[in-house]
Amino acid sequence: MNDDTFARWLCAMPKAELHLHIDGSLQPERLLQLARKNGVSLPYTSIEAVEAAYDFADLQSFLDLYYLGASVLREEEDFYHLMMDYLLRCKAQNIVHAEIMVEPQTYAAQGVAMATIMAGFRRAIDEARAGWGQSVLLILSLLRHLPEDDALATLAAADAFREDFVAIGLASSERDFPPEGFARLYAAAREREYALTAHAGEEGPAANLRTALDLLGVQRIDHGVRCVDDPALVAELARRQVPLTVCPLSNVRLCVFESMAQHNILQLLEAGVMVTVNSDDPAYFGGYLNENFLALAQHLDLGREQAKTLLHNSFAASFLPAREQQRLREQLTQACAAH
């Protein structure tokens, strides 16, 4: 099918996004507006200047800008707008379910309380749910470049908001902070009956996936594309149907792959791994969920049947209850039949 036909079909399909850092959806215009409002000095004075900074050499060069951007968020209203801006994108792109990573440690440096963050997020989520039936789950994402004790303290502080979070995750710089440094954190989260996921195998080796699975006990891996360096691991992921939340545009922007044409997501799909498509930090990486699918169609010749499998995987890999997963998969099946 041609690009326009695929794009129209894709837009009509209900879908889930499982790997989205809410700070990474902060658009340049909102960034500049909040910086002015909150008196935060930035080295950028225009949208064009912000966008020009999106030329990343690696993960760390992105994270430096990411944390600078997040520093403009200070008040409840700021967090409301951050979340609502993304949820409106979900509405526009027919993302009927989103699992969103929230990182309280990012804001602690500015003295922002978790209560402030969550009040803004809750209000936006409640409005979107009431307004158009948006489904949202939140993941408490901890930062691996900070000490494990800091993550444990954040986990304890989140006890007051336990009903808001379905899972914990582990994000930030993977290369120098492997999963084995967070065994106590994941044991504490397991005691609290969180679902468990972690970034692994993005800039780090395939061995990090094995450690995340075997030591941390995760049920889902964020990124995971380096698993191909260990064929036995790929076979195990396929056999166990461990989901990988893959982020194609992110992987290219952060030089995990030199080009989209080199991406291995369809190779993994062909091997039977439960891969999903996600946008990661869409404001920084050039597109939201639909744009990631369209990039795969353009550069890897993603076909409709492959796209259907990826869309079904997005619901099957979610942390939703089985009954809700099935309802959404049936909704997708009906949409496919109608288009």
MIVO-967564 format. One record per residue (C-alpha): residue number from 1; x, y, z. Coordinates in Angstrom, 3 decimals. Each point is the difference from the previous one (the first is absolute). Layout:
<banus>
BANU    n        c1        c2        c3
BANU  NUM         X         Y         Z
...
</banus>
This chain:
<banus>
BANU    n        c1        c2        c3
BANU    1     0.000     0.000     0.000
BANU    2     1.175     3.568    -0.527
BANU    3     1.102     2.259     2.851
BANU    4    -3.277     1.949     0.169
BANU    5    -2.110    -3.150     0.058
BANU    6     2.095    -1.504     2.794
BANU    7    -0.094     3.240     1.976
BANU    8    -3.802     0.195    -0.223
BANU    9    -0.336    -3.654     0.993
BANU   10     2.397     0.424     2.906
BANU   11    -1.809     3.061     1.319
BANU   12    -3.247    -1.979     0.013
BANU   13     1.476    -2.767     2.154
BANU   14    -0.333     0.083     3.807
BANU   15     3.385    -0.458     1.611
BANU   16     1.890     0.004     3.289
BANU   17     3.249     1.744     0.889
BANU   18     2.030    -1.643     2.759
BANU   19     3.297     1.911     0.029
BANU   20    -0.478     3.740     0.416
BANU   21     1.928     2.288     2.338
BANU   22    -2.405     2.824     0.715
BANU   23     2.826     2.565     0.237
BANU   24     1.082    -1.097    -3.458
BANU   25    -3.298     1.232    -1.429
BANU   26     0.727     3.601     1.059
BANU   27    -0.368     1.984    -3.225
BANU   28     2.366     2.938    -0.685
BANU   29    -2.756     2.604     0.198
BANU   30    -1.159    -1.329     3.395
BANU   31     3.617    -0.187     1.182
BANU   32     0.613     3.662    -0.822
BANU   33    -3.341     1.105     1.420
BANU   34     0.618    -1.753     3.348
BANU   35     3.560     1.290     0.171
BANU   36    -1.286     3.565    -0.327
BANU   37    -2.778    -0.578     2.517
BANU   38     2.253    -1.570     2.612
BANU   39     3.044     2.184    -0.540
BANU   40     2.242    -2.849    -1.182
BANU   41     2.968     1.075    -2.123
BANU   42     0.517    -2.093    -3.151
BANU   43     2.660     0.267    -2.717
BANU   44    -2.810     0.166    -2.598
BANU   45    -2.235     2.905    -0.962
BANU   46    -2.019    -1.497    -2.846
BANU   47    -1.673    -3.239    -1.064
BANU   48     2.537    -0.273    -2.817
BANU   49     2.892     0.235     2.455
BANU   50    -1.475    -2.754     2.173
BANU   51    -0.556    -2.265    -2.996
BANU   52     3.545     0.644    -1.229
BANU   53     1.257    -1.536     3.264
BANU   54    -1.634    -3.343    -0.866
BANU   55     3.120    -1.237    -1.804
BANU   56     1.120    -2.619     2.527
BANU   57     3.286    -1.901    -0.038
BANU   58    -1.173    -2.612     2.500
BANU   59    -2.362    -0.623     2.904
BANU   60     1.878     2.266     2.411
BANU   61    -0.086     3.009    -2.322
BANU   62    -3.766    -0.436    -0.178
BANU   63    -0.356    -0.417     3.768
BANU   64     1.840     3.265     0.609
BANU   65    -2.631     1.866    -2.024
BANU   66    -2.842    -2.117     1.383
BANU   67     0.760     0.898     3.613
BANU   68     0.498     3.654    -0.913
BANU   69    -3.430    -0.023    -1.629
BANU   70    -1.638    -1.664     2.989
BANU   71     1.404     2.710     2.287
BANU   72    -2.651     2.463    -1.230
BANU   73    -2.794    -2.054     1.601
BANU   74    -0.703     1.409     3.454
BANU   75    -3.723     0.343     0.779
BANU   76    -3.067    -2.230    -0.113
BANU   77    -1.301     1.854    -3.051
BANU   78     3.245    -0.741    -1.866
BANU   79    -0.403    -3.737     0.537
BANU   80    -3.651     0.177    -1.004
BANU   81     0.914     1.588    -3.334
BANU   82     2.897    -2.411    -0.582
BANU   83    -2.291    -2.998     0.427
BANU   84    -2.971     1.488    -1.832
BANU   85     2.159     0.968    -2.990
BANU   86     1.023    -3.646    -0.391
BANU   87    -3.488    -1.393     0.597
BANU   88    -1.376     2.282    -2.708
BANU   89     2.595    -1.565    -2.318
BANU   90    -1.329    -3.387     1.038
BANU   91    -3.483     1.089    -0.988
BANU   92     1.243     1.276    -3.364
BANU   93     1.972    -3.175    -0.736
BANU   94    -2.606    -2.471     1.313
BANU   95     2.276    -1.186     2.812
BANU   96    -2.800    -1.384     2.145
BANU   97     2.301    -1.219     2.784
BANU   98     3.275     1.530     1.240
BANU   99     2.445    -1.154     2.653
BANU  100     1.945     3.075     1.003
BANU  101     3.291     0.205     1.899
BANU  102     0.122     2.567     2.797
BANU  103     3.386     0.860     1.556
BANU  104    -0.362     1.915     3.296
BANU  105     3.787     0.037     0.528
BANU  106     0.334     2.251    -3.043
BANU  107    -1.961     2.771     1.738
BANU  108     1.444    -0.472     3.496
BANU  109     3.018     2.131    -0.929
BANU  110    -2.376     2.974    -0.335
BANU  111    -1.730    -0.851     3.276
BANU  112    -3.258    -1.092    -1.663
BANU  113    -2.058    -2.275     2.252
BANU  114    -1.498    -3.222    -1.301
BANU  115    -3.410     1.269     1.110
BANU  116     0.329     2.962    -2.379
BANU  117     0.975    -2.244    -2.911
BANU  118    -2.759    -2.494     0.566
BANU  119    -2.726     2.597     0.535
BANU  120     0.653     1.446    -3.458
BANU  121     0.254    -3.396    -1.667
BANU  122    -3.136    -1.353     1.685
BANU  123    -2.072     2.971    -1.120
BANU  124     1.030    -0.395    -3.633
BANU  125    -0.506    -3.781     0.034
BANU  126    -3.439     0.329     1.610
BANU  127    -1.057     2.578    -2.596
BANU  128     1.210    -2.147    -2.891
BANU  129    -1.708    -3.093     1.376
BANU  130    -3.267     1.880     0.434
BANU  131     0.359     1.897    -3.271
BANU  132     0.726    -2.785    -2.479
BANU  133     0.556    -3.215     1.942
BANU  134     3.793     0.211     0.058
BANU  135     1.610    -2.954     1.809
BANU  136     3.176     0.816     1.952
BANU  137     2.290    -1.894     2.354
BANU  138     3.024     1.603     1.659
BANU  139     3.426    -1.547     0.526
BANU  140     2.213     1.249     2.838
BANU  141     3.282     0.357    -1.896
BANU  142     3.182     0.132     2.094
BANU  143     3.313     1.473    -1.166
BANU  144     2.981    -2.330    -0.128
BANU  145     2.658     2.743    -0.062
BANU  146    -1.011     0.871     3.578
BANU  147     0.796    -2.265     2.986
BANU  148    -2.280    -2.963     0.658
BANU  149    -0.754     1.450     3.434
BANU  150    -1.464     3.070    -1.700
BANU  151    -2.243    -2.252    -2.094
BANU  152    -1.046    -1.913     3.112
BANU  153    -0.919     3.267     1.718
BANU  154    -2.072     1.027    -3.023
BANU  155    -1.732    -3.378    -0.004
BANU  156    -0.860     0.464     3.677
BANU  157    -1.284     3.530    -0.643
BANU  158    -2.226    -1.396    -2.764
BANU  159    -1.825    -2.161     2.551
BANU  160    -2.298     2.994     0.524
BANU  161    -0.903    -0.216    -3.710
BANU  162    -0.048    -3.770    -0.370
BANU  163    -3.384     0.012    -1.747
BANU  164     1.452     2.194    -2.750
BANU  165     2.815    -2.342    -1.074
BANU  166    -0.314    -3.449    -1.543
BANU  167     3.717    -0.756    -0.432
BANU  168     3.528     1.192     0.602
BANU  169     2.668     0.479    -2.638
BANU  170     3.694     0.821    -0.208
BANU  171     1.168     2.703    -2.408
BANU  172     2.864     2.423    -0.745
BANU  173     3.639    -0.898    -0.798
BANU  174     0.240    -3.752    -0.559
BANU  175     3.645    -0.342    -1.034
BANU  176     1.576     0.753     3.386
BANU  177    -2.872    -1.085     2.243
BANU  178    -0.912    -3.651    -0.693
BANU  179    -3.092    -1.702     1.447
BANU  180     1.874    -1.861     2.744
BANU  181     0.368     3.265     1.912
BANU  182    -3.754     0.067     0.690
BANU  183    -0.832    -3.416     1.440
BANU  184    -1.199     1.463     3.322
BANU  185    -2.237     2.482    -1.803
BANU  186    -1.719    -2.708    -2.005
BANU  187    -0.378    -2.248     3.030
BANU  188    -1.710     2.878     1.831
BANU  189    -2.254     0.696    -2.994
BANU  190    -0.919    -3.684    -0.243
BANU  191    -1.030     0.046     3.668
BANU  192    -2.292     2.920    -0.855
BANU  193    -1.501    -2.076    -2.852
BANU  194     1.055     2.286    -2.809
BANU  195     0.345    -1.293    -3.520
BANU  196     3.664     0.211    -1.024
BANU  197     1.735     1.324    -3.088
BANU  198     3.440     1.498    -0.710
BANU  199     2.003     1.583    -2.802
BANU  200     2.585    -2.513    -1.199
BANU  201     1.850    -0.754    -3.211
BANU  202    -0.248     3.510    -1.456
BANU  203     3.548     1.334     0.395
BANU  204     0.979    -2.923     2.244
BANU  205     0.748    -3.625    -0.962
BANU  206    -2.361    -2.935    -0.396
BANU  207     1.236    -1.220     3.395
BANU  208    -1.959     2.848     1.608
BANU  209    -3.236    -1.565    -1.228
BANU  210     0.897    -3.296     1.634
BANU  211     0.835     1.750     3.269
BANU  212    -3.229     1.986    -0.085
BANU  213    -1.982    -3.181    -0.580
BANU  214     1.826    -2.326     2.376
BANU  215     1.104     2.301     2.834
BANU  216    -2.588     2.781    -0.058
BANU  217    -2.861    -2.247    -1.113
BANU  218    -1.429     2.410    -2.550
BANU  219    -3.029    -0.990    -2.065
BANU  220     0.737     2.427    -2.837
BANU  221     3.137     1.562    -1.499
BANU  222     0.176     3.591    -1.230
BANU  223     2.019     0.179    -3.248
BANU  224     1.802    -3.367     0.016
BANU  225     1.259     0.215    -3.582
BANU  226     3.510    -1.212     0.936
BANU  227    -1.465    -3.444     0.721
BANU  228     0.930    -0.972    -3.573
BANU  229     3.621    -0.279     1.135
BANU  230    -1.055    -3.126     1.936
BANU  231    -2.017    -2.375    -2.225
BANU  232    -0.854    -2.240     2.951
BANU  233    -1.469     3.013     1.783
BANU  234    -2.115     0.878    -3.044
BANU  235    -1.353    -3.557    -0.016
BANU  236    -0.750     0.242     3.733
BANU  237    -1.785     3.348    -0.392
BANU  238    -2.129    -1.507    -2.766
BANU  239    -0.761    -3.161     1.972
BANU  240    -0.940     1.910     3.163
BANU  241    -1.726     2.799    -1.943
BANU  242     1.818     2.674     1.984
BANU  243    -1.091     3.324    -1.516
BANU  244     2.539     2.498    -1.322
BANU  245    -1.187     3.611    -0.199
BANU  246     2.058     1.098    -3.008
BANU  247     0.380     3.663    -1.002
BANU  248     1.186     0.244    -3.633
BANU  249     0.379     3.765    -0.469
BANU  250     1.701     0.252     3.388
BANU  251     2.462    -2.753    -0.912
BANU  252     1.052     1.842    -3.152
BANU  253     0.176     3.455     1.630
BANU  254     2.187    -1.399     2.802
BANU  255     2.253    -1.895    -2.413
BANU  256    -0.961    -3.495     1.182
BANU  257    -0.452    -0.582    -3.742
BANU  258     1.604     2.152    -2.669
BANU  259    -3.208     0.090    -2.026
BANU  260    -3.562    -1.278     0.151
BANU  261     0.825    -2.393    -2.826
BANU  262     2.346    -1.809     2.417
BANU  263    -2.570    -0.372     2.794
BANU  264    -0.640    -3.571     1.149
BANU  265    -3.602     0.235     1.199
BANU  266    -1.401    -2.020    -2.911
BANU  267     2.779    -2.553     0.417
BANU  268    -1.123    -0.437     3.601
BANU  269    -3.651    -0.162    -1.062
BANU  270     0.861    -2.736    -2.512
BANU  271     1.803    -1.908     2.786
BANU  272    -3.217    -0.042     2.028
BANU  273     0.987     2.579     2.615
BANU  274    -2.886     2.091     1.366
BANU  275     1.291     3.365    -1.196
BANU  276    -2.061     3.184     0.192
BANU  277     0.425     3.450    -1.556
BANU  278     0.285     3.092     2.198
BANU  279     1.236     3.597    -0.145
BANU  280     2.111     0.267     3.201
BANU  281     0.601     3.793     0.063
BANU  282    -1.950     1.222    -3.039
BANU  283     0.647     3.723     0.309
BANU  284     3.742    -0.658    -0.259
BANU  285     0.093    -2.892    -2.474
BANU  286    -2.105     1.223    -2.888
BANU  287    -3.378    -1.611     0.419
BANU  288    -2.761    -1.578     2.039
BANU  289    -1.278    -3.555    -0.323
BANU  290    -1.500     0.259    -3.481
BANU  291     3.189     1.600    -1.322
BANU  292     2.011    -2.950     1.318
BANU  293    -2.232    -2.432    -1.911
BANU  294     0.226     2.145    -3.126
BANU  295     3.794     0.056     0.230
BANU  296     0.010    -3.808     0.102
BANU  297    -2.278    -0.104    -3.040
BANU  298     2.213     2.405    -1.907
BANU  299     3.405    -1.466     0.827
BANU  300    -0.696    -3.673     0.789
BANU  301    -3.022    -0.582    -2.216
BANU  302    -2.202    -0.823     2.979
BANU  303    -3.123    -1.683    -1.324
BANU  304    -3.548     0.088     1.266
BANU  305     0.090    -3.535     1.463
BANU  306     3.226     0.757     1.865
BANU  307    -1.526     3.242     1.269
BANU  308    -3.091    -1.900     1.207
BANU  309     2.226    -2.340     2.005
BANU  310     1.871     2.931     1.526
BANU  311    -3.278     1.676     0.921
BANU  312    -1.393    -3.186     1.572
BANU  313     3.271    -0.364     1.897
BANU  314    -0.419     3.488     1.446
BANU  315    -3.142    -1.107     1.824
BANU  316     1.249    -3.477     0.924
BANU  317     3.207     1.474     1.465
BANU  318    -1.818     2.611     2.096
BANU  319    -0.444    -0.109     3.761
BANU  320    -3.784     0.139    -0.396
BANU  321    -2.136    -2.764     1.514
BANU  322    -0.522    -2.916    -2.382
BANU  323    -3.674     0.857    -0.553
BANU  324     0.828     3.570    -1.062
BANU  325     2.821    -1.223    -2.233
BANU  326    -2.445    -2.317    -1.739
BANU  327    -2.576     2.772    -0.443
BANU  328     2.535     2.249    -1.687
BANU  329     1.351    -2.795    -2.196
BANU  330    -3.553    -0.728    -1.140
BANU  331    -0.423     3.713    -0.747
BANU  332     3.142    -0.177    -2.138
BANU  333    -1.223    -3.122    -1.785
BANU  334    -3.274     1.742    -0.839
BANU  335     1.854     3.079    -1.281
BANU  336     2.204    -2.177    -2.204
BANU  337    -3.052    -1.731    -1.425
BANU  338    -1.643     3.352    -0.734
BANU  339     3.066     1.351    -1.785
</banus>
